[in-house]
Amino acid sequence: MEESPSTMESIRKWVIDHKLRTVGCLWLSGIGSSVAYNWSRPNMKPSVKIIHARLHAQALTLAALAGAALVEYYDHRTGSGSKVNQYTKQIFTMDTHPQKD
């Protein structure tokens, strides 16, 4: 019998298959929580609140992209890779010149 994948393994596989969606969701949740936090502080001008939220969003975006790069590097090193990597490996292993002289 085959074992069902663990929760962490299924989450990892989903993240690998949906990298851009994961980065976008992290960014949206980060900017939303940053705006909510800044708007809860009463002694700041609205322009300063927006600037702080934008700075937090930029930092979260960089962190999410760095995380996606680490996942991609790990997948490349272990050989599991994404569908694109598997497809390119398949292309390069095929004989490009099927006609023989």
Order of alpha helices (4+ residues) and beta strands (2+ residues): alpha-alpha-alpha-alpha
